Amino acid sequence: MPYSVFLSSTQTDLKPFREAVSRALKEDGYEVIEMERFGARSEVPLDFCLQKVVDAEIFVGIYARRYGFKPSRSRLSITELEYREAKRLGRQCYCYILCEDCPWPEQYCERQAAAELKRFTNQIRDDVIVELFRTPEELADKVRTKLRVEKPRPVEPSRERREVIDLVETMCVRDWLHKNVSERTRLRVQRENCPAEVGKQESEASDEEVELLLPEVVEPIYDTFRAQGCSLLILGAPGAGKTITLLELCHSLLKQARRDPTSRIPMVFNLGSWRWHHLSFATWLKRELDKKYQLGESTAASLIEDDRVVPLLHGLDEVDADAQSACTDAIHAYLKKQRVPIAVCCHSQAYKDFPTLLHLYGAVALRPLTRKQIKERLAAAEDPGLAALEEVIDADEKLQRLAGTPLMLVLLERTYRGADPATIREILRNPAENRRKKVFDRYVTRMLEPELNLPWARIEKDRGLRSWLSRLAKTRRYPPEETRRRLGWLAGRMRQHDCEFLIEQIQPAWLPTAGHRWAYAVLSRAVAGVLLMAPLAFFLESEILLGFGLLAGILAGVMDAPRLRRSSAVGQEDRTLAQSLLRSLLHILLLGGGVFLLYLVAGWIWQGFDLLRGGAILGTLFGLALGTRSAGRDGSNDIHIGVRLKVGRWSSRGTLWGAVSLLLLSLVFWAFSLLRPDLLPMPVFWAVVVVVATVLGGFGGGALGALEDTPVPRSTSPNRGIRWTFLNAGLVALSVMVVLGLCLGALLAVLGRLEVPIRSRDWLTVLKAAMATGFWAGLWFNGLDFVQHYTLRLLLRAAGLLPLRLTHFLSYLTGRGLMQSTGGRYSFESQLLDHFASLPD
């Protein structure tokens, strides 16, 4: 990440010099902040210029024969004020003054301000080492050389580190900060130190002589973070800008992480997902890294264990009351052990009710917006409705307090933009018991108006058929009342399960009632049963097997339904291989025995079945396919959706399961050959098949276990995991089918050379066996998860809770300003989440 450099100079006389320096710095990879980006000095507010100095990391001052423009109410020029602000902040200042004997155009020499210019340049010479220049090229070469020596180019990080930094920047800075809050409309919120909130004494600030009437500028949160020992608590009222402040800190720390390969990588976490007393903070961080950033378990564990992460935590006030003590204790234990930088955000009032204080180095509180900031924000829109809103707010002290947070001010602006002034005066002046709720109701109603034009929203333009479908969805598919009801349900489930919504992570626990979960269990397993029996029904030309697969799937759903009513105790250590094997075998025996009994009943009713052998075969098939999936799954993790395959370590567990699975499946095929004498009744052939299948299953299971269905960085688009899950299943099915077909074909060829009688039908049987095994492998790897996910989506659609076109619906809500999108994840503003969650379910 390049350093940001602020170029300070007078405007008209030094333009060629400024352009030469800017060009040289940009060639060296620096980010240059210059006045050409924000217009003439007399047209730009002073606080805007000084804020740019605050945001930059390096200050370069260029001075000649002019003192510069003086703003009103100040006896100093903007040029000198910029230099003073840089020195006050402790920025590295590099100053260059024109040689006294250098010829200079007369129109660029200020005679009246010569004394002030001399005083200013003498002050610069006393403060820093000054270099002289004559030409633009000489100046550019001196600046470039100086910065190359003192600010060398960043060292190229490793590929893994670069990918992690890119992912965090994409999700937290580009998709969250820049996309949801424009730099031009971002309000600068003042901060004040409050060390008492972290158990420290108030420090007495020294009274400095204030010579000038300067506008207040906001110190970068990165500077405050460093001054507070890189351990900071950020407090503020709801909507005061705590999360935006945290994201700005993340942005600055990311710049440092790019330049310094030894520095830690900042990552933003939401403490609202903390709900477990027994969970260590390091374990929670690993799970959140794997869950939110989707880096994989091994990468997440290495980042935390190697102390390479700066935790930036927001939503401390969203932790359940009964888990607050455990959460703060876990944070303290982690900091005592790791000694890492950390920042935490919390609602001020909620923090006062916490049982224990956070033991951090410092704390700051975000101040309410000033009346001047509110007026300037509303007046800048030049809208009659907002002008009337400004008048009403100015006359109503309660509304001033309500509009004192950036979120409420933005909501008021969006709600009443373009409205009739008389209506605004009537609505806002009426007494109301809960003004905040009234504003939220009005805002949601306004945003859900079908034909509302949203000039502030960044909505992608669709074309052709997609444009027609989008317009249809906005006007007909999402009526306001239905959308409001869906938002209420979605907010309630997000508060209950997670404060962020990811399509790939919907689980049966989101279903509203036990009846819905029973329906999900039965329907998803019934479809799985039909799919499992489809190859056998096709190859054996027995359609009745599809009906039996349906019955067997229903039986599996009835057996799994009680399990889906429970949620896993997150935070428990993973079971050992022996424990997982015993648990899986128990599920295999239960489900396999149930299918065996069902087969016996079906055989007695319809006749024509081979009762014992057929029941054993199908019981084994369903026990392996569905019984192994039941072990370790419940209502909160029944569906495993990945994004794309990624090669990891060889899996010993996968080797064991692959060998056992293909051993049992080969025995199933052998048993079927005994039922059909016209197939391959030769014991020699099947004995070799069993051995080869077991060996191939071990290798195949270990290889498949090494394929982690976790996404790689940059895979942050919504619903992408669903598509990749389907492709994963198809890829695994095709690979297993090709490899097994070639191996069995080679085996037939070898047996033929050994003068074992091989018929032409035997080759077709090998092809059928390879196709069936590949199909089952695809179902087992990701295919059944894909089926279960869409079964759940269909149930939510049938209940009227969420539409089937979920991605489009969420994009619609994001475009309407009701939700925020971050790397494929969706969230509410904290106050909007509270508002929607309070609606009737």
C-alpha positions, 0 to 999 in steps of 0.5 A, a space after each residue: 500500500 503506497 504512502 499518502 503524500 499531501 502537497 502544500 503550496 500556493 496555487 497559481 505560481 507553483 503549479 508547474 513545480 507541483 505537477 513535476 513533483 506529483 508526477 515523480 511521486 506517482 511514478 514511485 508509487 505514492 498516493 498524492 493528495 494535491 489541490 487540483 483534486 479539490 478546486 480553488 483555495 478560495 472555494 474550498 472550506 478551510 476544514 476540508 483542506 486541513 482534514 486532507 492534511 490529517 488524512 495524509 501520512 507525509 507532508 511536502 511543502 513548496 514555498 516561493 514568493 507568495 504567502 497565500 490566501 487568508 480565509 475569513 476570521 484567520 490572520 494566517 494563510 491556508 498554506 501556513 495553517 496546513 503546515 502547522 496542522 502537519 506539525 501538530 499531528 507529528 507528520 514527517 514534513 519535507 519543506 522546499 523553498 525557492 532560492 533567493 537569487 532565482 528569477 521570479 515573475 513579478 506578478 507572483 511576488 506579494 509585496 504586502 505580505 513579504 513580512 509574513 512570508 519571511 516570518 513563516 519561512 524562518 519558522 520552517 527553517 527552525 523546525 525542519 531541514 529545508 532544501 532549496 530549488 530553482 527548477 521543477 525538475 530539480 525540485 522533483 528530483 530532490 523530493 523523489 530522492 529524499 523519500 526514496 531514502 527515508 520511505 523505501 518501497 514496501 517489501 513484497 509480501 508472500 502470496 498467502 499474506 497478500 491474498 488475505 490482505 486483499 480479501 480483508 480490503 475487499 470485504 471491509 474497505 471496498 464493499 463495506 466502507 466505500 460502497 455503503 458510505 461515500 467518502 464525499 458524504 461521510 460525516 467527520 465525528 469528533 472524539 473525546 478521551 474517556 479513560 475512566 471507561 477502562 478503569 484509568 484516571 482522567 488525565 489533566 490536559 495542559 492548557 495550550 495558548 490558542 492563537 487562532 480561530 481554527 475549525 475542528 478537524 478529526 484526528 485519524 483514528 489510526 493516530 489515536 489508536 497508536 497514542 492509546 497503546 494500540 489498545 482502544 475502546 470506542 464508545 458512542 450512541 447508536 448510529 454515532 459512527 462506531 463501525 465506520 470509525 473501526 473500518 477507517 482504522 482497519 483501512 489504515 492498518 491494512 496500509 501498514 500491513 502492506 508496507 511492512 511484512 512483519 506487521 499484523 493483519 487487521 480483521 473485523 469481527 462481530 461479537 454479536 455471534 458470541 453466545 457460549 460460556 465455555 468458548 476460548 476467545 482464540 477458538 472463537 476467532 478461528 471459527 469466525 475467520 473460517 466462517 466469515 472470511 472463509 479462509 479454511 480451518 488450517 489457514 485460520 488456525 495458523 493466523 491466530 496461533 502465530 499471532 498475525 491478526 489485529 482483532 477489530 471487534 464491533 457489536 460488544 453491546 449485541 452480546 447476550 446479557 448472560 454471556 457478557 461476563 464470559 465474553 469480557 473474561 475471554 478477551 482479557 485471557 486472550 490479551 494476557 496470553 497474546 499481547 496483541 493490538 485490539 480495538 472494541 466498539 460498544 454502545 455507551 449506555 449498554 457498556 455502563 450496564 456491563 458487569 465488568 470493564 474492559 481492561 484496555 489501554 485507552 477509550 474514546 467516545 464519539 460526540 454528537 454532531 454539532 448544529 453547524 454540521 447538521 445545517 451544512 449537511 442539509 443545506 448542501 443538498 439544495 432541496 426544498 424539503 430538506 430546507 424545511 427539515 433544517 428549519 424544523 430541527 433548528 426549532 426543536 431541541 428534541 429533534 436536534 438530539 435525534 439528528 445528532 448521530 450520522 445514521 439518524 441524520 442520513 435517514 432523515 435526509 433520505 426520508 424527507 428529500 423531495 417531500 412537501 415542506 408543509 407535510 414535513 412541518 406537520 409530521 415532525 412537529 406533531 408530538 410523538 411518544 417515540 420519535 425514533 420509531 416514527 422516523 424508522 417507520 416513515 423511512 421504511 415506508 418511503 424506501 419501499 415505494 415502488 417508483 421512488 427515485 434514489 439518487 444516493 443509491 448505487 444500483 447496477 443497471 440491468 439491460 434486456 430481459 434482466 432489466 424487465 425482470 428487475 422492474 417486474 420484481 420491484 413493482 409486483 414481486 415485492 409489495 411493501 407490506 410483504 417485504 416489511 413482514 419478510 424483513 421482520 422475520 429475517 432480522 429476528 433470525 439474524 439476531 437469534 443466529 448471527 448478525 450477518 446473513 450469508 445465503 450459503 449458511 442458511 440452516 434448518 434451525 432458521 425454520 420458524 416451527 418444529 413442523 417446518 423442520 419435520 417437513 424439511 427432514 422428510 422432504 430433503 431425505 425423500 428426494 435423496 432416497 429417490 436420487 440414491 435409487 435412480 441408478 439402480 432403478 435405471 440399470 436394473 429396469 425396475 421402476 418400483 425401486 424409485 418408490 422404495 427409495 422414496 419410502 426409505 428417504 421418508 424413513 430417514 427423514 423421520 429418524 433425522 427430524 428429532 436431531 434437526 430440532 437441536 443446535 450444536 454446542 459450538 466451541 466443543 472440541 472436535 471428536 477423535 477419529 475413533 469417536 466419529 467412527 463409532 458414532 457413524 457406525 451407530 447411525 449406519 446400523 440404525 438407518 440400515 436396519 430401518 431400511 432392511 425392515 422396510 424392505 421386508 414389509 414391502 417384499 411381503 406386500 408386493 411380492 417378487 423381492 429377494 427379501 434377505 439379500 435385497 434388504 441387506 443390500 439396500 440397507 447397506 446403501 442407505 446406511 452408508 449414504 445417509 447414515 454417515 451424514 447424520 453423524 455430527 449434524 443437527 439443525 445448525 450444521 445439516 447443510 455444508 455448502 462450499 465454494 470451490 475445491 482446494 487441495 489440502 493435506 492428505 486425509 487419513 479419515 477420508 482414506 479409512 472411509 473411502 476404503 470401507 465405503 467402496 468395500 461395502 459397495 463392491 459387496 453390494 454389487 456382488 450381491 446383486 450379481 447373485 440376484 441376476 445370474 446373467 451378470 457376472 457370477 464369477 467369484 474370482 472376478 468379484 474377489 479381485 473387484 473387492 480388493 481393488 475397490 477397497 484399495 482405490 477407495 482408500 486412495 480416493 477417500 484420502 484424495 477427496 478428503 484433501 479437497 477442502 470445499 472452502 472458498 479461496 480469497 476473492 470468492 465474495 459474490 453472493 450465492 456463488 457457493 451454491 453454484 460451486 457446490 453443484 459444480 463440485 458434485 459434478 466434478 467429483 462424480 465425473 472423476 470417480 466414474 472415469 477412474 473407476 471405469 478405467 480401473 475396472 476396464 483394465 481389470 477385465 482386460 487382464 482377466 481376458 488375457 488370463 483366459 477367463 471368459 469375458 462376455 460383451 455384456 460384462 463391459 456394459 456392466 462395468 460401465 454401469 457400475 462406474 456410472 452408478 458409483 460416480 453418481 453416488 460419489 457426487 451425491 455424497 460429496 456435495 450433491 445432497 447438500 445442494 438438494 437439502 439447501 434448495 429444499 430449505 429454500 422452497 420451504 421458506 418460500 412456501 411459508 412466505 418468509 423469503 422469496 426463491 430468488 433470494 439474491 435478487 431480493 437481497 440486492 433490492 433491499 441493499 439498493 433501497 438502503 434497508 440492508 448493507 452488502 459486504 462480500 456476499 454477506 448482508 447485514 442491517 444497521 444496528 438500529 434498523 436491526 432492532 427496529 425490524 426485529 421488534 416487528 410482530 413475527 
